[in-house]
Structure formats: C-alpha cells, structure tokens
Amino acid sequence: MAAANASGGADIASGRFHVLGYPEPALAFTEALPLGNGRLGAMCFGGAGRDLIRLNDGTAWSGSPASELFAEPQDAARNAEELRKARQLIRDGRYSAAEQCLAGMSQPYTQSYLPFADLVITAGQGAVQPDRGTYRRALDLRTGIHTHSYRMRGNRVTQQVFVSAVRGVLVVEVEADHPMHLAVELQSQLRIHGSAGSAGTHGLQLLLPSDVAPAHAGPGAGVTYGGPALAGAVVLCWEHDGGESATTDSGLSAGGVTRARICLATDTTFAALGVQPRGSAAEAYERAEARAREALSAGSETPRAEHLAAHGSLYGRAALSLGPSAASSPQVAASPGGAVSPGGAASPAVADADVTALIGNRDAAPQLAALLFNYGRYLLLCSSRPGSLPATLQGLWNEDMQPPWSSNYTLNINTEMNYWGAGPANLAECFEPFLELAAALARNGEATAARVYGLPGWVVHHNTDAWAFSSPSQATRPGPSGRWERLGCPRNLPNICGSAPPLRHKSGKCGPSSSVPAGSIWCGFSRCLTDPLALCRPHHRRTISRLPRGRPQRPGPPPLTSR
C-alpha cells in the first residue's frame, strides 16, 4: 500500500506530525517523555543542570506465583457450597446477601508493577535556570530519541537518550561546548541489597517486595518485604573525555568533560509468566553489567544505527494523512517496508513547534490528531515487544510503589484497549506478549476453574499480573468481555505467535456445550481467544498490509521465557 498520497506525503514526513516538543523541563512524571524497548522503560524529565531519568524494568513486579492464594487459601468443597447458596439467593432477589457469599471465594488483589531505579545526571554546579530562550526538549517519535538542549552561563549543553531493543540498554550521550563537571548517580525506591563500583562502572543490587497492596486497599495495606519475591540489578558504565573518574557509593563523577557516553542495563530474577523466580541479585547484576559493558565497547555509532533501524522498522509501517486542511478526508496507510521512515536521520528536531501551541488551535486540529495517532502507536511499540511482558495499565512506565490499580493487567477492558491499535498500525508482533500472557492464564486458570467453580476448562477474571493471577479478586465483576474486533488483526497473526493453537485447545472446553455441566460459568475472554481473528471486521482489515509469513527475527537479548 502506498505510504501517502502526493499531496500529503511531505506533511506526513515532516517533524510536526512526529515530534513532541516543549520549551521547559518536566516538573512531574506525567510531563516527562517516554522511551522504551518493551523491557526497559525511561521517563526523561530534561532538567537543566540536573536531569532525572526514571527507569522501569518490565519484569519488576512484587510477589511471586505463591502470592495469589497466600491471603485467602481456597477450599473447593466450601466454594461449591457458597456458590450454590449464592445462586439461590440470586433467584430469591437477595443480591447483597449473594455478594457476601461470593466474597469468600475471592482474593484481595493482584500484585503490583513497580518502579525500578532513577538515573540522575548532574552537569556543572547542578540545577540552574538556563540562559533565557535557550532551553528546548523534544521526543522524536520517528527515531525514539529524546533530546534536550540549553545554555548555562553561555555553555551549550546537549543531551540525547535512547533505549536500544537490539542491545537491551539505555544510552545517554552528553555534549558541551566547554569543559564542565559531570556526575551520574543511581537511586531506587526498592530495597538496596548492595552497591558496587569501579573505574567507569556503578550499580545497585535490589530486592523487590513480597507483597504490595493497591493504593485503594485502605489503611494498613502497604509494601511488605520478607517473603518470596524477585531480586534485580541496575548497572551503568560510562566513558568521557575529561579527567579521571571518581567513584562514590552513589555513583561516578569527573571534571573537564565535554563529551560523555553512558550505557545502562537492568535485569531481574524473573523467569517467565506465572513461573517462580530463578537466580539471585548477584546473577542479575552480572547479566546487566555484561550488557552495559558490551554496548559501551561497541562505540557510539553502531548502537545508534542499530537502534534507528530497529525502531524505524516498526514505527515506519504506518502513516496518517489528514490532508492540507481540516476539511480533507483522512487516509491511513500501512507499509511493511517502512516507506514513511525518516530515512534514518537522528536530528534533535529542536526547531519544531511546541505541542502546547497546538492545544486549542482550531487550525492545528488535523496536525494534533495525526500527532496523537503517531504517539499512540509509538507508546505501544515501546511498551510491548516480542519477548517482553504485555503493556500494563500504564504501559511500561510507573513511578509509584503503590500505583493506581496496581498498574496491573485489567482484563475487562483496559488491556484490550492497549492493543486496539496493534492491527490498524501494522504492529502485529506487539500483540505477541499478550498472547503469551493468555497462554500462562490458560495454564493457571485450569486449577482456578476447578477450585472456584468445580468445572473443567480454564477461567480468568478481571485482574491479573505477571504471575498469571486468575482468581476472582475483591469487587470482581463478570468475566472480561472486551470486543476484540477492534484489534483489526492480520490473518497471519498465528504465524507470528505460536500461542494461538494451545489456547484454542484449552479454551475450547470452556464454552457452553453439552459436555459442560449445567450452571457452568462461561468466560467471554476465553471464547475470544478461541479464534480472535474471526472477530476482525473487513472494514478494519482493509488498512493492513500483511507481514511476511513466519516469525520475525528478534534482535537483542534472548526472550524472557528462555532463561
């Protein structure tokens, strides 16, 4: 399919449809700009003199598979009796009493997706007011590179950040017109098990909590350490043209720097969805350090070129043209060849109009709509890649130890909404992590169906987590019923992800049929996964260019399930 019509092609390629630019640093997490490779996420604040980059690891969750039944051990015979009572109460119209019967069949909550670490970069004397009119920060969606630039007392400082899916690292490049002092520091809200450092290297070993209640759980519920849980590590390496590096407990510093390059990696003992953690914080540290060192030794050009190619191969597959005016009819185009890629350029894009100037500007409405379309698909490809976990309620990014609704997977609609754009934006591979989660839920959900309902097949309710939680949770509602036709999935999705056949086999036992006892619970979620592609409407399919058959190559570290 053509990337764009002749009249709209130049507009589609221009930065004003692909750049989020602002004239001041972010003051809050929700103002920072996101980067990610599906596993390692970063929120860039773009501070002048003192910059904060908040880091997430997609496998950093509280608890373990044992967490699901820790609070409320379940008894199948008791559940069967409570279910019988509840059904009778419903027939009698006593709905509140029925809810009380069902409450004992529920678990309090799922586990939580957690923040991982903070990278703090201090240039010169620290936080300063930049020279008037010189500050600019921008995220170029085409390249996945965040840039911020400013002058402090006449010294121009420019910093670029990207997260490489090929290398599995975050890369920071700092340049200054004149020599300055530069320091890097690692911090974490998690429990620090130990720190290590040497010339040019610094890292933290971390322990994750064994239980985290959601913020709405009420008084007395919070963050608990001590039980089965994950461990992890964050490690950075750097090189620069200044004097000898000084090492402290919190990080590294050097004087006389005009150019510096930082490579950072994270790792945890997470093994796979629904599987017990494996290994130690020390082993996670070794893996992270090896990736960071390897990326640093590769030089500056190779990792950047790899990143641009990998990012562009996904982002360049689709374009939205609203025409030269608001009256023009919209056109959507998808291209497996990445015809609308910016050609590999990695310009800072610091001359584009500020996003704030588009808000409330009627003439800029088409531009803003196209920018939102591009931002949406950018967020999906950053937070969900083959081999990663699915996008959470907050994608890949979270700064709270008790995030809203645990930043989990809410299956009655929110998780589906994350993936509505996978098909229309030609990002079918980004849907693969969700199918991996569904396969894990099918495994765990068999025991839940037998324990809670006394039925064959498998079941999952409206909340789950990285441990494939499938029990009812308190205040649960009827089974998920998201409308999967919105995905617009290409017909060859089963060729991309091998999870579909086992899901068909397992979920085929769940639907209402003569083989399932009367009064059985049917979960719409499992029926959708029996054949999710059958629900795709023709008018959604027409914007999709098919991908090559077979599984795409996976650059970078091995998938999580291979550990």
N, C-alpha and C positions, 0 to 999 in steps of 0.2 A: 504494500500500500504506500502511496506517496506520502512523504513526510508532511507536506503542506502545499497549499495552492500557491500560485505565483504571487498573488497579491499579499498573502500573509506570511510567506516564507521568511522575509527579512525580519518581520516583527517577532516571529517565533524564536529566531536565533538570537535576538537582542537580549542584553542582560536585564532589561526592565521586566521581563517575564520570568526571570530565573534568579534574581538577587534580592536578598533581604538586607537592607542597609539602614543604619541608624547613626545619628550624629553624637551619641553619648554612650558611655558604658552601661551595661545592665546593672541594675540595683537589686534585682530579685531573681530567683531561679526561673520564674516564668517569663522573664525578659531576656534570659540568656539564649544562645543559639546552639542547636543540637548537631552533633556529629555521631556517627556510629557505623559499625560493620556487622551488626546482628548480635555480636557478643560483647564488645567493648564500646561503651557509650560515653560521651563527653558533652557537658554543657559549658559553653565558653562565655564568660562574662565580659571579656575585653577590657579589663581595667587598665588605667594609665598609671604606670609606675609599679603597681601591684596588681597582678592578674590572678583570677581564680578560675580553675577548670574543675568542675565537679565530675567525678568518674563513677561509672556503673559497670558492673560485670553481670551479664545476663543470667549467670548461674548462681548469683548471690541471693539465696533465699534462706529464711530462718527455718529451723526444724529439720526433719528427716521424714522418711516414709512412716516411721513409728508415730509421728505426731497426730495422724488422723484419728486414731482410736485411743489416744492417751487420756483425754479428758472424760470421755463417756464410753467405757467398754460396752460392747453390744452383745446381746443375747438373742439368738434367732427365735427361740420359743416365746420370749417375752414380747419381742417385736410383733410376732404373728398375733398374739392376743391383743396388743394395743391397736394394731391395725384393724382387727375385727371390731373392737369397740368403737374406734373412730368412724368406721363405715356405718355402723348402726346409728351413732349419734348424728351423722350427716343425714341419714334417712329421716331421723326424727326432727331435723331442723335445728339441732343444738350445736351450732358451728363452733362457738368458743370452747365448749367442752371437748369437741373433736380435736381442736388445735392443741389443747392441753395433753391429750393422749399421744399425739404425734410428736410432741416436744421431746419426749424421752428417746425418740429414735434418731434425733439429730445430734450433730457435733457442734461445738460452739462456733468455730471459724476455721478457715484455711490458714496456712502460713503466709508470710509476707515477703514481698520483693523488697530488697534493702539497698540503701546507698553503699558504696564501696570505699571510696577514698577521695581526697581532694589534692590537686596539684596547685601549689601556689608559686608563682614566678614573680620575683621582685627585681626590678630594673632601677639602677641608680639608688636614690635615697628612699625609695618606696613610693607609696601612693601620692600622687601630685595632681594638681589642676593643670591639664595640658595647656600649652600656648593657645591663645584664642583662635578659634576657627580651624584648628589643625587636626582635630580628632575625627576618626571615622572607623566604624566596624561594619563588616558585611559577611554574609554567608552566601557563597555562590553555589546554588543547588546543582548546577551542571557539573561541577568539579568536586563537590563535597569538601571544600576548603574554606575555613574561617580565617579572615584577615582583620586585624585591627592595627591602626597606624596613628601616630600622634607625634608632636614635638614637645619636649620638656626642656625649657631653657635653651631653645634653639637646636637641640639634638633630636634628630628624627629617629624614631624607634618604630620598627615594623615587625609584627609577629604573625606567622601563619601556622595553622594547626589542621591536621587531617588524621583520620583513623583508617589505617590500611587493613582491608579484608585479606589481602594476599599475605601480609607479614603478621597479622594479628597484633598490631601495635598502634599506639598513638604517637604521632610525630609532631614536634614543635620546633619551628625554626625562627630564630630571633636575629634581627639585624639592626645596627645603629650606625649613624654617621660618625660618631666619636666614641672612644673607649668609655666604658662605664662598668660599674659593679653589677654583677648578676648573681642571683641566688635562686635555687629551686628547693622546695620543701614538700614533703608528703604528710598528710594528716588523714585521720579516719575517725568516724563515729563508732566504728566497730571496736571490739576489744583488741588492743595491740598485744600480740603474743611475744613479739621481739622485733628489733630493728637491726639492720646490718648495713655497712657501708665500707667503701674503699675508694681509691682514687677513681673518680668518674662514675661511681655506681652507688646507689642508695635504694633501700627497700624496706618494706614492713611485712611481717608475718601477722596474719589476722585470724581471730576466732569469731565465728558468727553465732548469734543467739540460738538457743534450742527452741524458743517459743516467742512469738511476737503477736500480741492481740491487736486487732484493728483499733483505730483511734475512737471508734464509736462504741467499743465494747463496754465502756463505763469505768467507774472508779475501781482501782485495784488491779486492773488488767494493764499489762505493760510489756517490757522487754525482759526476757529471762535467759540467763546463761546456765550451763551446767549439764544439760542432757545431750543426747545425740544431736550432732549438728555438723555443719560444714566448717572447713578452715580454708584460708586462702592467702594470697600474697599480691603485693603490687611492687614493681621494681622499675627504676628508671636508670638509664645510662646517658651520659652526655659527652659532647666534645665541643671545644671552643677555641678561639684564637687569643685568649687572654693569658693571665699568669697561672700559676699552679693552683689547682683546685683545693679548697679546704673542705674537710668532712666534719659534720657535726651529727648529733643524734637525730636531728630533724631533717637534714638534707645536705646540699652541696652549695658552694659559692666560689666565685673567682672575681678578680679585678681585671681591668683593662680589656674588657670584652667588646668586640664589635660584631662578631658572628658566633652564634651558638646553635647547636642542634641537640634536641632531647628526644630519646626514644623510650617509651613507657609501655609495659605489658602487665596484665593481670592474669591470675589463674586461681582456681579453687579445687576442692576435692570432689566436686560434683561429678558423678559418673554418667548418669542418664536419667531421663524422666522416670520417676517412680522407683528408682534404684538407690540402695544405700550408698552414702558417700564412701569414697575409697582414697586412701593415702593420708598425707599429713601436710601441715602448713609448710614444713621444710621442703617437701617434694614439690608443692605448688610454687614455692619461691624459686626452686631450681629451674622449673619449666619457664616461668615468667622471665627470669634473668637471661636464660638462653635465647629466647625470642628477642628481647630488647637488645642484647649484645649483637646478635646476628643482623638485626635491622640497622644498627649503628654502623657496623663494619661494612655494610653494603653501599655506604656513601649516600649522598643526598639525591642524586639524580635517579637512580634505579628505583628505590621505593616510591618516589613521587610518580614516576612514569607508570609503574605497576598499578598504583592507586588510581590514577586518572583513567587508565584503560579499563580496570575492573568496574569502577564506579560508572563510567560512561557507557559501558556495555549494558547496564541496566537502566540508567536514567535516560539514555538516548533513544529508548524504544518507543516513546510516545510524545505527542505534542498536541496542544490545544490552541486552535486559532479562532479568535472571536472576530476577526476581520478588522479593518482600519477604523470602524466606528461601532458604537453600541448597537446600531440598527442591523449590523451584519449578522447572519445566521452562524451559529457555532459549527466548527468542524473538528472532529477528533481523528487523529491519525496515530497508528502504531507501526513501528518498524523494527523487526528483529535485528536489522543491521545497524541500528543506531544512527539513522540518517540525519537526525537533528542534533547530534552531539556537537559541542562547540569546537570540535577539531583538536581536542587535547590541550587547549590553552588553559593556563592556570593563573590568569591575571587576577590581581586583587579585587578588581571591579569596584574600586573605591570612588568612582565618579558617577555611579548610578543614583537615581533619585531615592530619597528616603521613603521607606514604607509608610511612615507616618503622614507623608504628603498625599498618599493615595486615599487614606481614610476620609470619607465624607465628600470626596471629589467625584461628582457625577460623571464627568468626562473620563475619569480614570477607572470607571467601573469595569469595563472589559479587561483592562490590564490587571486589576486586582483579582478578578475572577480567575484569569489564567494563572496568575501567581499562586493563588490558593490551590488550584488543581496540581500545579507542579510541586508545591510544598507538601501536599498530601501524599503523593507517590514517593517523594523524597523520604518522608518520615517512615513509610512502610519499608522501603529497601534498606534503610539504616537500622531498623529495629527487628527485622525478620529476614534471615538468610538461610540457605541450606546448611544444616549442621548446627544452627543456633536454636535457642528456645523461641517460642512464639512471642509476639508483641503483647505486653501486659496492658492493663488499663491505662498506663502512662507510657506505652511504648517501651523503650529501653532506658528511660530516664526517670530517676527518682532521687530526692534529697532527704526524705523523711524516714526515720527509724520506724515510725508508725504511720505509713502513708494512708491517704484516704482509701477506704475499702480494700486495704492491704495491697493495693496495686497488683491484684491477682488476675486471674482469668475469669471474668464474669460471663457465663456461657448463655445466659438468657437473651443477650443482645450485644453487649459491648465487644466481646471478642469477635463476633461476626462482623461488626461494623469496622473493626480494624482491617478486615480483609475484603471488604466490598470492592475496593479498588484494584485488587490483585489482577483480575482478569481484564477489565477495561484499560488499565495502564500497562498491560502486557508484562506483568511481573509474576507469572505463574509459579516460579521457583520460590518466591517469597511466601507462598501458601504452604510449602512443604513442612515447615516447623509445626504448623497447626495440625497437619495430618499425623505427624509423629506424636503429638500430644494426644490426639484422638486414639491412636493405637495403644498408648500407655493407659488411657482411661478404659479402653475396652478390656485390657488385662485386669486392671484393678476393679473395674466395675462388675465383673462376674461375681466376685466374693460379696460385693455390696448388694447386688440384686438378690442373692441367696440369703444374706444376713438380714436385710431390712424387709424384703417383700416375700421371701420364700419362693422365688421364681427363677427359672433358667434365664440365659441371656446375660446382658450387662446393662448397667444403668449408671447415669451420671446426673447430678443435679445442677443447680445454677452457679455454683462456685467451685473452682479448682485451683491448683497451684503446681509448682514444679515437681511435687511428689505424687501427682495424679490423684489427688483427693477426689473421691467420688460419692461420699456420703451426703445425706441431707445436712445442710447447715442451718443454724437457728434463723428463724424468719424466712425459711426457704419458700419458694413458690413452685408451681407446677413446672415440669420439665422444660428445658430450653426449646424454643420454637422459632429461632431466627430464620429468616427467609433467605435461603442460600442462593436463590436465583440471581440475587444482586451481585454475586461474585463474577458472573459472566465468564466462567472458567473455560479455557480452551478444551476441546475434546480430548486432547492428548495428555491431560494432566496425569492420568495413571501411569503414563510412560515417564513422567518426571519424578513422581514419588511412588515407590513400591508399596506404600502402606494401604492403598485402597483395597486390594483383594482380601487381605486378612480382615479388614473392617467389614467388608461385605459378608464374609463368612460368619463372623461373630454377631454382627448386628442383625443378620437375617433371622436370628432366633427371638428377637425382641418384639417384632411387630405382632399385632393381634392375629391369631390364627387358631385353628382347631387344636394345634399342638401345645398351646399355652393355656393354663388353667383360667377359668372364668374369673373375672375381677382382677386380672393382671394389670400392672402399670405399664403403659407404653410411653416411651420417651421419644418425642419427635426428633431430638438430636440424632439418635441412632438411625432413624429412618432416613434422615437427610444424608447421613454418611453411607447408607447402603448404596446409593448411587447419586452423589451430589451433582454430577454433571447432567443428569436427566432433567434437573430443575432449571437449567440455564435457558433463558428465553432467547429466541432468534434475534430479537432486536438488540440484545446485549452482545451477541456473538459477532455481529457484523463489523465491529470496530477492532477485532482481534486478528493480528497476523500470527499464524501458527509458528511455533518454535520448531527447531529441528527435533526429530524424534530421538528418544533416548535420554538418558540422564546427563545434565550439563556437568562439565568439569568443575571441581571445587578447588579453587586455589586456596593456599594458606594452610593453617593448622588442620589436623585431622578432625572429623566431626566428633561431637561430644560422646556419641554412643560407642566410639571405638576405644575409649580409654579403659 
